Amino acid sequence: MGAVTSTFIAGVELFKKGLGSPVGSLTQLQTIRLGKRYENRNPLIKDFVPLASLSDLVFGGWDLFPDTVYEAAIKAGVLDKHQLEPVKKELEAVKPMTAVSDTAYIKNLKPTHFKKAKTKWELAQAVIADIESFKKKNGCDRVVMLWCGSTEVLPERASIHESLDMFEKGLKENHPMIPPSMIYAYAAISLGMAYGNGAPNLSCDVPALIELAEKTGAPIMGKDFKTGQTLMKTTIAPMLKARMLALTGWYSTNILGNRDGEVLDDPGSFKTKEKSKMSVLDSILEPELYKELYGHYHHKVRIDYYPPRGDAKEGWDNIDIRGWLDMPMQIKINFLCRDSILAAPIVLDLVLFLDLAKRAGLKGIQEWLSFYFKSPQCREDLKPVHDLFIQHLKLQNTLRLLMGEEVLDHSGLDYYDPERGTASPAAPPKPAKSKKQLTTAR
């Protein structure tokens, strides 16, 4: 119930009262093109696909501290007190349930509001009971769980992660390689609920929980909300590759406060976040295919906890590139962002899209939602797609498929040469003339 969650809930409650605008939310503001350009069919996504209404949403969750969402929002300082005043009553009504805690995985927080049990299996059953109680109390038809908690120390992949039987055995035997996020994920997926992971934790990204999701019909997706610096990387790096501009080095540093910064001040938690942030460039630039351009660049990421900054994070990037004749150039980015303001619309979209996936009968990994994640989960034999623009096309094409519309490839040939614009193969281009032939022609 920290900065991200309290900002998200406050925003939705304000929108219900006609206050504020859901800037940053695809589900609320973006249109989607259907058919040919000249047809001019561009409905809002929320009018095109049957999404839940904001008025249908009710909120609950867990926290290591007993603050109501209103108290959490005041402490986080993302929104001013006067902004929260119109929904103070609604936010005070959302009180966190006791959380699953393990100080081995989050070392810089001292929890005061947590569950006590003999085994991790009992903790999972307690979370399941919380969900069922919440659903009954609020008269919910459907429930979505989204992890907006802290970054855990990343556990090593172990044998207990490889199958559902082994994982459940590990829960009953208190295996040390099962962190809190996996206990929440297990509880949600056991009930067939849609589950999304907004942190770089392994969470549901292990074979055991993927197996469970396929078994129970639960849509799952993660990892790590793509908000500030990585949003910029997945925008700029595709441009470098599209133009075949070489990369010599990319230095990134962040300063941030709030609980997120405090947690990441621990080397173990930082290592988890670093792995998530470092993974994107290789995937986009494909150094194995373009060794001369991207085979030897230097990539450095730093995160510094700076309490005075609060939620107003600053991400600074220095990018050294090379152009024609290997001439050096630089790009510098200073992104003064508000982390929770960028994350809140992601949370809203994922809640609505994961609920849509569940109603559409989609189960297991929802790679079409990669657009929202730094380290998107995908099938283990595939490389994740990090290019923001490909991710966006994948998301919109999936919505088109679900609603029986034609997917778009944006080739444009069909507007000028109908034969080449169809799926059937057209005549291939003629071979280029040899040098000798060209000389004769002159």
QUIBELKA-V383576 format. One record per residue. N is the residue number from 1. RES is the residue in one small letter. SS is DSSP state (hx for helix, st for strand, lp for the rest). OMEGA is omega in whole degrees, 0 to 359 (none if undefined). D_FIRST is the distance of its C-alpha to the first C-alpha in Angstrom with 1 decimal. Layout:
# QUIBELKA-V383576
n->N res->RES ss->SS omega->OMEGA d_first->D_FIRST
n->N res->RES ss->SS omega->OMEGA d_first->D_FIRST
This chain:
# QUIBELKA-V383576
n->1 res->m ss->lp omega->183 d_first->0.0
n->2 res->g ss->lp omega->188 d_first->3.8
n->3 res->a ss->hx omega->183 d_first->7.0
n->4 res->v ss->hx omega->184 d_first->7.6
n->5 res->t ss->hx omega->182 d_first->5.3
n->6 res->s ss->hx omega->178 d_first->5.9
n->7 res->t ss->hx omega->179 d_first->9.3
n->8 res->f ss->hx omega->183 d_first->10.0
n->9 res->i ss->hx omega->179 d_first->9.5
n->10 res->a ss->hx omega->179 d_first->11.4
n->11 res->g ss->hx omega->182 d_first->13.9
n->12 res->v ss->hx omega->179 d_first->14.7
n->13 res->e ss->hx omega->176 d_first->15.2
n->14 res->l ss->hx omega->180 d_first->17.4
n->15 res->f ss->hx omega->178 d_first->19.3
n->16 res->k ss->hx omega->181 d_first->20.0
n->17 res->k ss->lp omega->179 d_first->21.8
n->18 res->g ss->lp omega->181 d_first->23.7
n->19 res->l ss->lp omega->178 d_first->22.0
n->20 res->g ss->lp omega->181 d_first->21.3
n->21 res->s ss->lp omega->182 d_first->21.9
n->22 res->p ss->lp omega->181 d_first->19.9
n->23 res->v ss->lp omega->181 d_first->21.5
n->24 res->g ss->lp omega->183 d_first->20.9
n->25 res->s ss->lp omega->176 d_first->20.5
n->26 res->l ss->hx omega->185 d_first->23.5
n->27 res->t ss->hx omega->184 d_first->23.0
n->28 res->q ss->hx omega->190 d_first->23.3
n->29 res->l ss->hx omega->188 d_first->25.8
n->30 res->q ss->lp omega->173 d_first->27.8
n->31 res->t ss->st omega->177 d_first->31.2
n->32 res->i ss->st omega->180 d_first->32.8
n->33 res->r ss->st omega->177 d_first->36.5
n->34 res->l ss->st omega->177 d_first->38.5
n->35 res->g ss->lp omega->183 d_first->42.1
n->36 res->k ss->lp omega->183 d_first->44.5
n->37 res->r ss->hx omega->183 d_first->43.9
n->38 res->y ss->hx omega->178 d_first->46.7
n->39 res->e ss->hx omega->178 d_first->45.2
n->40 res->n ss->lp omega->174 d_first->42.5
n->41 res->r ss->st omega->184 d_first->40.0
n->42 res->n ss->st omega->181 d_first->36.6
n->43 res->p ss->st omega->169 d_first->34.2
n->44 res->l ss->st omega->179 d_first->30.6
n->45 res->i ss->hx omega->183 d_first->28.5
n->46 res->k ss->hx omega->175 d_first->26.9
n->47 res->d ss->hx omega->183 d_first->30.5
n->48 res->f ss->hx omega->180 d_first->31.8
n->49 res->v ss->lp omega->185 d_first->29.5
n->50 res->p ss->lp omega->179 d_first->28.3
n->51 res->l ss->lp omega->173 d_first->24.5
n->52 res->a ss->lp omega->177 d_first->22.4
n->53 res->s ss->lp omega->177 d_first->22.3
n->54 res->l ss->hx omega->180 d_first->19.3
n->55 res->s ss->hx omega->180 d_first->20.5
n->56 res->d ss->hx omega->187 d_first->20.1
n->57 res->l ss->lp omega->169 d_first->16.3
n->58 res->v ss->lp omega->193 d_first->14.2
n->59 res->f ss->lp omega->173 d_first->10.5
n->60 res->g ss->lp omega->179 d_first->8.9
n->61 res->g ss->lp omega->184 d_first->6.9
n->62 res->w ss->st omega->173 d_first->6.8
n->63 res->d ss->st omega->178 d_first->5.7
n->64 res->l ss->lp omega->179 d_first->8.7
n->65 res->f ss->lp omega->190 d_first->8.5
n->66 res->p ss->lp omega->183 d_first->9.2
n->67 res->d ss->lp omega->170 d_first->8.0
n->68 res->t ss->st omega->179 d_first->7.9
n->69 res->v ss->hx omega->177 d_first->6.1
n->70 res->y ss->hx omega->179 d_first->9.5
n->71 res->e ss->hx omega->179 d_first->9.6
n->72 res->a ss->hx omega->180 d_first->6.6
n->73 res->a ss->hx omega->178 d_first->8.5
n->74 res->i ss->hx omega->180 d_first->11.6
n->75 res->k ss->hx omega->181 d_first->11.0
n->76 res->a ss->hx omega->176 d_first->10.0
n->77 res->g ss->lp omega->178 d_first->13.2
n->78 res->v ss->lp omega->178 d_first->13.1
n->79 res->l ss->lp omega->179 d_first->14.4
n->80 res->d ss->lp omega->181 d_first->17.0
n->81 res->k ss->hx omega->181 d_first->17.0
n->82 res->h ss->hx omega->177 d_first->19.8
n->83 res->q ss->hx omega->183 d_first->18.0
n->84 res->l ss->hx omega->188 d_first->15.3
n->85 res->e ss->hx omega->181 d_first->18.0
n->86 res->p ss->hx omega->181 d_first->19.2
n->87 res->v ss->hx omega->181 d_first->16.0
n->88 res->k ss->hx omega->182 d_first->15.0
n->89 res->k ss->hx omega->181 d_first->16.1
n->90 res->e ss->hx omega->182 d_first->14.1
n->91 res->l ss->hx omega->178 d_first->10.8
n->92 res->e ss->hx omega->181 d_first->11.9
n->93 res->a ss->lp omega->181 d_first->12.7
n->94 res->v ss->lp omega->181 d_first->9.3
n->95 res->k ss->st omega->185 d_first->8.9
n->96 res->p ss->lp omega->170 d_first->7.1
n->97 res->m ss->st omega->179 d_first->10.0
n->98 res->t ss->st omega->189 d_first->11.2
n->99 res->a ss->st omega->169 d_first->10.5
n->100 res->v ss->lp omega->185 d_first->13.3
n->101 res->s ss->lp omega->173 d_first->14.2
n->102 res->d ss->lp omega->185 d_first->17.1
n->103 res->t ss->lp omega->175 d_first->17.9
n->104 res->a ss->lp omega->184 d_first->20.6
n->105 res->y ss->lp omega->174 d_first->18.1
n->106 res->i ss->lp omega->194 d_first->15.7
n->107 res->k ss->lp omega->187 d_first->18.1
n->108 res->n ss->lp omega->176 d_first->16.8
n->109 res->l ss->lp omega->178 d_first->14.0
n->110 res->k ss->lp omega->187 d_first->15.2
n->111 res->p ss->lp omega->178 d_first->13.0
n->112 res->t ss->lp omega->191 d_first->13.8
n->113 res->h ss->lp omega->188 d_first->12.0
n->114 res->f ss->st omega->181 d_first->13.4
n->115 res->k ss->lp omega->175 d_first->16.0
n->116 res->k ss->lp omega->181 d_first->19.6
n->117 res->a ss->lp omega->181 d_first->22.1
n->118 res->k ss->lp omega->184 d_first->25.3
n->119 res->t ss->lp omega->176 d_first->24.6
n->120 res->k ss->hx omega->174 d_first->22.0
n->121 res->w ss->hx omega->179 d_first->23.7
n->122 res->e ss->hx omega->177 d_first->22.8
n->123 res->l ss->hx omega->178 d_first->19.1
n->124 res->a ss->hx omega->179 d_first->19.3
n->125 res->q ss->hx omega->178 d_first->21.1
n->126 res->a ss->hx omega->177 d_first->18.5
n->127 res->v ss->hx omega->177 d_first->15.8
n->128 res->i ss->hx omega->179 d_first->18.5
n->129 res->a ss->hx omega->177 d_first->19.2
n->130 res->d ss->hx omega->182 d_first->15.6
n->131 res->i ss->hx omega->182 d_first->15.8
n->132 res->e ss->hx omega->178 d_first->19.3
n->133 res->s ss->hx omega->179 d_first->18.5
n->134 res->f ss->hx omega->182 d_first->15.8
n->135 res->k ss->hx omega->180 d_first->18.3
n->136 res->k ss->hx omega->183 d_first->21.1
n->137 res->k ss->hx omega->185 d_first->19.4
n->138 res->n ss->hx omega->179 d_first->18.5
n->139 res->g ss->lp omega->183 d_first->21.6
n->140 res->c ss->lp omega->172 d_first->20.2
n->141 res->d ss->lp omega->184 d_first->22.8
n->142 res->r ss->lp omega->180 d_first->20.6
n->143 res->v ss->lp omega->174 d_first->17.2
n->144 res->v ss->st omega->175 d_first->15.6
n->145 res->m ss->st omega->177 d_first->13.0
n->146 res->l ss->st omega->179 d_first->11.5
n->147 res->w ss->st omega->175 d_first->10.2
n->148 res->c ss->lp omega->184 d_first->7.9
n->149 res->g ss->lp omega->186 d_first->7.8
n->150 res->s ss->lp omega->177 d_first->10.4
n->151 res->t ss->lp omega->180 d_first->14.1
n->152 res->e ss->lp omega->166 d_first->16.1
n->153 res->v ss->lp omega->185 d_first->19.7
n->154 res->l ss->lp omega->178 d_first->21.6
n->155 res->p ss->lp omega->173 d_first->23.7
n->156 res->e ss->lp omega->174 d_first->27.3
n->157 res->r ss->lp omega->183 d_first->28.2
n->158 res->a ss->lp omega->182 d_first->30.0
n->159 res->s ss->hx omega->181 d_first->32.3
n->160 res->i ss->hx omega->177 d_first->29.6
n->161 res->h ss->hx omega->191 d_first->27.7
n->162 res->e ss->lp omega->178 d_first->30.9
n->163 res->s ss->lp omega->181 d_first->31.3
n->164 res->l ss->hx omega->179 d_first->29.4
n->165 res->d ss->hx omega->180 d_first->31.9
n->166 res->m ss->hx omega->181 d_first->31.4
n->167 res->f ss->hx omega->180 d_first->27.6
n->168 res->e ss->hx omega->175 d_first->27.7
n->169 res->k ss->hx omega->178 d_first->30.3
n->170 res->g ss->hx omega->176 d_first->28.0
n->171 res->l ss->hx omega->183 d_first->25.2
n->172 res->k ss->hx omega->182 d_first->27.9
n->173 res->e ss->lp omega->178 d_first->29.3
n->174 res->n ss->lp omega->182 d_first->26.1
n->175 res->h ss->lp omega->184 d_first->26.9
n->176 res->p ss->lp omega->182 d_first->25.3
n->177 res->m ss->lp omega->175 d_first->24.7
n->178 res->i ss->lp omega->180 d_first->22.0
n->179 res->p ss->lp omega->180 d_first->18.6
n->180 res->p ss->hx omega->183 d_first->15.3
n->181 res->s ss->hx omega->178 d_first->14.5
n->182 res->m ss->hx omega->178 d_first->18.0
n->183 res->i ss->hx omega->175 d_first->17.5
n->184 res->y ss->hx omega->181 d_first->14.7
n->185 res->a ss->hx omega->179 d_first->16.9
n->186 res->y ss->hx omega->182 d_first->19.9
n->187 res->a ss->hx omega->182 d_first->18.5
n->188 res->a ss->hx omega->185 d_first->17.7
n->189 res->i ss->hx omega->176 d_first->20.9
n->190 res->s ss->hx omega->181 d_first->23.0
n->191 res->l ss->lp omega->181 d_first->22.3
n->192 res->g ss->lp omega->181 d_first->23.3
n->193 res->m ss->lp omega->170 d_first->19.9
n->194 res->a ss->st omega->183 d_first->19.2
n->195 res->y ss->st omega->176 d_first->16.9
n->196 res->g ss->st omega->183 d_first->15.8
n->197 res->n ss->st omega->183 d_first->14.8
n->198 res->g ss->lp omega->178 d_first->13.3
n->199 res->a ss->lp omega->180 d_first->14.1
n->200 res->p ss->lp omega->177 d_first->17.7
n->201 res->n ss->lp omega->175 d_first->17.4
n->202 res->l ss->lp omega->174 d_first->20.3
n->203 res->s ss->lp omega->182 d_first->18.1
n->204 res->c ss->lp omega->184 d_first->20.3
n->205 res->d ss->lp omega->174 d_first->22.9
n->206 res->v ss->lp omega->184 d_first->25.4
n->207 res->p ss->hx omega->183 d_first->28.5
n->208 res->a ss->hx omega->183 d_first->27.5
n->209 res->l ss->hx omega->171 d_first->24.4
n->210 res->i ss->hx omega->176 d_first->26.3
n->211 res->e ss->hx omega->180 d_first->29.1
n->212 res->l ss->hx omega->180 d_first->26.8
n->213 res->a ss->hx omega->177 d_first->25.5
n->214 res->e ss->hx omega->183 d_first->29.1
n->215 res->k ss->hx omega->185 d_first->30.0
n->216 res->t ss->hx omega->180 d_first->27.4
n->217 res->g ss->lp omega->182 d_first->27.4
n->218 res->a ss->lp omega->170 d_first->23.7
n->219 res->p ss->st omega->179 d_first->23.1
n->220 res->i ss->st omega->177 d_first->21.1
n->221 res->m ss->st omega->177 d_first->20.3
n->222 res->g ss->st omega->4 d_first->18.9
n->223 res->k ss->lp omega->167 d_first->18.7
n->224 res->d ss->lp omega->181 d_first->16.7
n->225 res->f ss->st omega->179 d_first->16.0
n->226 res->k ss->lp omega->187 d_first->19.1
n->227 res->t ss->lp omega->191 d_first->18.3
n->228 res->g ss->lp omega->188 d_first->20.6
n->229 res->q ss->hx omega->181 d_first->23.4
n->230 res->t ss->hx omega->173 d_first->23.7
n->231 res->l ss->hx omega->178 d_first->23.8
n->232 res->m ss->hx omega->181 d_first->26.8
n->233 res->k ss->hx omega->183 d_first->28.3
n->234 res->t ss->hx omega->172 d_first->28.3
n->235 res->t ss->hx omega->184 d_first->30.0
n->236 res->i ss->hx omega->183 d_first->32.6
n->237 res->a ss->hx omega->176 d_first->33.6
n->238 res->p ss->hx omega->177 d_first->34.8
n->239 res->m ss->hx omega->179 d_first->37.0
n->240 res->l ss->hx omega->182 d_first->38.5
n->241 res->k ss->hx omega->181 d_first->39.4
n->242 res->a ss->hx omega->181 d_first->40.6
n->243 res->r ss->lp omega->181 d_first->43.0
n->244 res->m ss->lp omega->174 d_first->43.9
n->245 res->l ss->lp omega->186 d_first->43.0
n->246 res->a ss->st omega->178 d_first->42.9
n->247 res->l ss->st omega->177 d_first->40.0
n->248 res->t ss->st omega->180 d_first->40.9
n->249 res->g ss->st omega->179 d_first->37.6
n->250 res->w ss->st omega->180 d_first->34.0
n->251 res->y ss->st omega->181 d_first->32.2
n->252 res->s ss->st omega->173 d_first->28.5
n->253 res->t ss->st omega->180 d_first->26.6
n->254 res->n ss->st omega->166 d_first->23.2
n->255 res->i ss->st omega->181 d_first->22.0
n->256 res->l ss->st omega->179 d_first->18.4
n->257 res->g ss->lp omega->180 d_first->16.3
n->258 res->n ss->hx omega->184 d_first->12.7
n->259 res->r ss->hx omega->179 d_first->10.9
n->260 res->d ss->hx omega->178 d_first->12.1
n->261 res->g ss->hx omega->180 d_first->15.5
n->262 res->e ss->hx omega->179 d_first->15.5
n->263 res->v ss->hx omega->183 d_first->14.7
n->264 res->l ss->hx omega->175 d_first->17.4
n->265 res->d ss->lp omega->174 d_first->19.8
n->266 res->d ss->lp omega->183 d_first->20.5
n->267 res->p ss->hx omega->181 d_first->23.4
n->268 res->g ss->hx omega->178 d_first->22.3
n->269 res->s ss->hx omega->178 d_first->19.0
n->270 res->f ss->hx omega->181 d_first->20.9
n->271 res->k ss->hx omega->177 d_first->23.5
n->272 res->t ss->hx omega->180 d_first->21.2
n->273 res->k ss->hx omega->181 d_first->20.0
n->274 res->e ss->hx omega->180 d_first->23.6
n->275 res->k ss->hx omega->180 d_first->24.9
n->276 res->s ss->hx omega->183 d_first->22.7
n->277 res->k ss->hx omega->184 d_first->23.8
n->278 res->m ss->hx omega->191 d_first->27.4
n->279 res->s ss->lp omega->194 d_first->28.0
n->280 res->v ss->hx omega->189 d_first->28.4
n->281 res->l ss->hx omega->180 d_first->31.7
n->282 res->d ss->hx omega->181 d_first->34.0
n->283 res->s ss->hx omega->182 d_first->32.8
n->284 res->i ss->hx omega->188 d_first->33.7
n->285 res->l ss->hx omega->178 d_first->36.8
n->286 res->e ss->lp omega->182 d_first->38.3
n->287 res->p ss->lp omega->178 d_first->40.3
n->288 res->e ss->lp omega->178 d_first->42.2
n->289 res->l ss->lp omega->184 d_first->43.8
n->290 res->y ss->lp omega->185 d_first->44.1
n->291 res->k ss->hx omega->182 d_first->45.0
n->292 res->e ss->hx omega->184 d_first->47.0
n->293 res->l ss->hx omega->190 d_first->44.1
n->294 res->y ss->hx omega->186 d_first->41.0
n->295 res->g ss->lp omega->187 d_first->42.3
n->296 res->h ss->lp omega->181 d_first->42.0
n->297 res->y ss->lp omega->179 d_first->39.3
n->298 res->h ss->st omega->183 d_first->37.2
n->299 res->h ss->st omega->182 d_first->33.4
n->300 res->k ss->st omega->179 d_first->31.4
n->301 res->v ss->st omega->175 d_first->27.6
n->302 res->r ss->st omega->173 d_first->26.1
n->303 res->i ss->st omega->180 d_first->22.7
n->304 res->d ss->st omega->178 d_first->22.8
n->305 res->y ss->st omega->183 d_first->20.2
n->306 res->y ss->lp omega->189 d_first->21.2
n->307 res->p ss->hx omega->182 d_first->19.0
n->308 res->p ss->hx omega->183 d_first->20.8
n->309 res->r ss->hx omega->181 d_first->19.8
n->310 res->g ss->lp omega->182 d_first->16.0
n->311 res->d ss->lp omega->182 d_first->14.6
n->312 res->a ss->lp omega->184 d_first->18.2
n->313 res->k ss->lp omega->173 d_first->19.1
n->314 res->e ss->st omega->177 d_first->22.8
n->315 res->g ss->st omega->182 d_first->24.3
n->316 res->w ss->st omega->181 d_first->28.1
n->317 res->d ss->st omega->169 d_first->30.4
n->318 res->n ss->st omega->185 d_first->34.1
n->319 res->i ss->st omega->177 d_first->35.8
n->320 res->d ss->st omega->183 d_first->39.4
n->321 res->i ss->st omega->177 d_first->41.3
n->322 res->r ss->st omega->179 d_first->44.9
n->323 res->g ss->lp omega->181 d_first->47.0
n->324 res->w ss->hx omega->182 d_first->50.6
n->325 res->l ss->hx omega->179 d_first->52.9
n->326 res->d ss->hx omega->179 d_first->49.8
n->327 res->m ss->lp omega->185 d_first->49.5
n->328 res->p ss->st omega->174 d_first->46.3
n->329 res->m ss->st omega->180 d_first->43.7
n->330 res->q ss->st omega->168 d_first->40.2
n->331 res->i ss->st omega->176 d_first->37.1
n->332 res->k ss->st omega->181 d_first->34.6
n->333 res->i ss->st omega->173 d_first->31.1
n->334 res->n ss->st omega->186 d_first->28.9
n->335 res->f ss->st omega->177 d_first->25.7
n->336 res->l ss->st omega->188 d_first->23.9
n->337 res->c ss->lp omega->174 d_first->20.7
n->338 res->r ss->lp omega->192 d_first->17.3
n->339 res->d ss->hx omega->183 d_first->15.0
n->340 res->s ss->hx omega->176 d_first->12.1
n->341 res->i ss->hx omega->176 d_first->14.9
n->342 res->l ss->hx omega->183 d_first->16.5
n->343 res->a ss->hx omega->186 d_first->13.6
n->344 res->a ss->hx omega->178 d_first->12.5
n->345 res->p ss->hx omega->174 d_first->15.9
n->346 res->i ss->hx omega->179 d_first->15.9
n->347 res->v ss->hx omega->180 d_first->13.0
n->348 res->l ss->hx omega->181 d_first->15.0
n->349 res->d ss->hx omega->181 d_first->18.2
n->350 res->l ss->hx omega->176 d_first->17.1
n->351 res->v ss->hx omega->184 d_first->15.8
n->352 res->l ss->hx omega->180 d_first->19.2
n->353 res->f ss->hx omega->177 d_first->21.4
n->354 res->l ss->hx omega->175 d_first->20.2
n->355 res->d ss->hx omega->176 d_first->20.9
n->356 res->l ss->hx omega->180 d_first->24.2
n->357 res->a ss->hx omega->179 d_first->25.0
n->358 res->k ss->hx omega->181 d_first->24.6
n->359 res->r ss->hx omega->179 d_first->26.9
n->360 res->a ss->lp omega->179 d_first->29.3
n->361 res->g ss->lp omega->176 d_first->29.8
n->362 res->l ss->lp omega->182 d_first->28.5
n->363 res->k ss->lp omega->181 d_first->27.3
n->364 res->g ss->st omega->186 d_first->26.4
n->365 res->i ss->st omega->179 d_first->25.6
n->366 res->q ss->lp omega->185 d_first->25.1
n->367 res->e ss->hx omega->179 d_first->26.6
n->368 res->w ss->hx omega->177 d_first->27.1
n->369 res->l ss->hx omega->179 d_first->23.4
n->370 res->s ss->hx omega->181 d_first->24.1
n->371 res->f ss->hx omega->187 d_first->23.9
n->372 res->y ss->hx omega->190 d_first->20.2
n->373 res->f ss->st omega->176 d_first->20.1
n->374 res->k ss->lp omega->185 d_first->21.5
n->375 res->s ss->lp omega->191 d_first->22.9
n->376 res->p ss->lp omega->179 d_first->23.5
n->377 res->q ss->lp omega->177 d_first->24.2
n->378 res->c ss->lp omega->179 d_first->27.8
n->379 res->r ss->lp omega->188 d_first->30.7
n->380 res->e ss->lp omega->180 d_first->31.7
n->381 res->d ss->lp omega->180 d_first->35.2
n->382 res->l ss->lp omega->171 d_first->34.0
n->383 res->k ss->lp omega->178 d_first->32.8
n->384 res->p ss->lp omega->175 d_first->29.6
n->385 res->v ss->lp omega->182 d_first->30.3
n->386 res->h ss->lp omega->182 d_first->28.6
n->387 res->d ss->lp omega->185 d_first->30.7
n->388 res->l ss->hx omega->186 d_first->28.5
n->389 res->f ss->hx omega->173 d_first->31.4
n->390 res->i ss->hx omega->178 d_first->32.4
n->391 res->q ss->hx omega->181 d_first->28.8
n->392 res->h ss->hx omega->178 d_first->28.8
n->393 res->l ss->hx omega->179 d_first->32.2
n->394 res->k ss->hx omega->180 d_first->31.1
n->395 res->l ss->hx omega->183 d_first->28.2
n->396 res->q ss->hx omega->178 d_first->30.6
n->397 res->n ss->hx omega->177 d_first->33.4
n->398 res->t ss->hx omega->177 d_first->31.3
n->399 res->l ss->hx omega->178 d_first->30.6
n->400 res->r ss->hx omega->179 d_first->34.4
n->401 res->l ss->hx omega->181 d_first->35.3
n->402 res->l ss->hx omega->184 d_first->33.1
n->403 res->m ss->lp omega->175 d_first->34.9
n->404 res->g ss->lp omega->178 d_first->38.3
n->405 res->e ss->lp omega->179 d_first->38.8
n->406 res->e ss->lp omega->175 d_first->40.6
n->407 res->v ss->lp omega->183 d_first->38.6
n->408 res->l ss->lp omega->174 d_first->39.4
n->409 res->d ss->lp omega->175 d_first->40.9
n->410 res->h ss->lp omega->177 d_first->41.8
n->411 res->s ss->lp omega->178 d_first->45.2
n->412 res->g ss->lp omega->183 d_first->46.9
n->413 res->l ss->hx omega->184 d_first->50.3
n->414 res->d ss->hx omega->178 d_first->50.6
n->415 res->y ss->hx omega->187 d_first->51.1
n->416 res->y ss->lp omega->181 d_first->54.1
n->417 res->d ss->lp omega->186 d_first->55.5
n->418 res->p ss->lp omega->181 d_first->54.8
n->419 res->e ss->lp omega->180 d_first->56.3
n->420 res->r ss->lp omega->180 d_first->54.0
n->421 res->g ss->lp omega->179 d_first->51.0
n->422 res->t ss->lp omega->181 d_first->51.3
n->423 res->a ss->lp omega->181 d_first->50.0
n->424 res->s ss->lp omega->184 d_first->53.6
n->425 res->p ss->lp omega->175 d_first->54.9
n->426 res->a ss->lp omega->179 d_first->57.2
n->427 res->a ss->lp omega->181 d_first->60.0
n->428 res->p ss->lp omega->178 d_first->58.7
n->429 res->p ss->lp omega->176 d_first->59.6
n->430 res->k ss->lp omega->179 d_first->63.0
n->431 res->p ss->lp omega->177 d_first->63.3
n->432 res->a ss->lp omega->179 d_first->63.6
n->433 res->k ss->lp omega->177 d_first->67.2
n->434 res->s ss->lp omega->180 d_first->68.5
n->435 res->k ss->hx omega->181 d_first->69.5
n->436 res->k ss->hx omega->180 d_first->73.1
n->437 res->q ss->hx omega->179 d_first->72.7
n->438 res->l ss->hx omega->179 d_first->71.0
n->439 res->t ss->hx omega->179 d_first->73.9
n->440 res->t ss->hx omega->181 d_first->76.4
n->441 res->a ss->hx omega->178 d_first->74.6
n->442 res->r ss->lp omega->none d_first->74.8
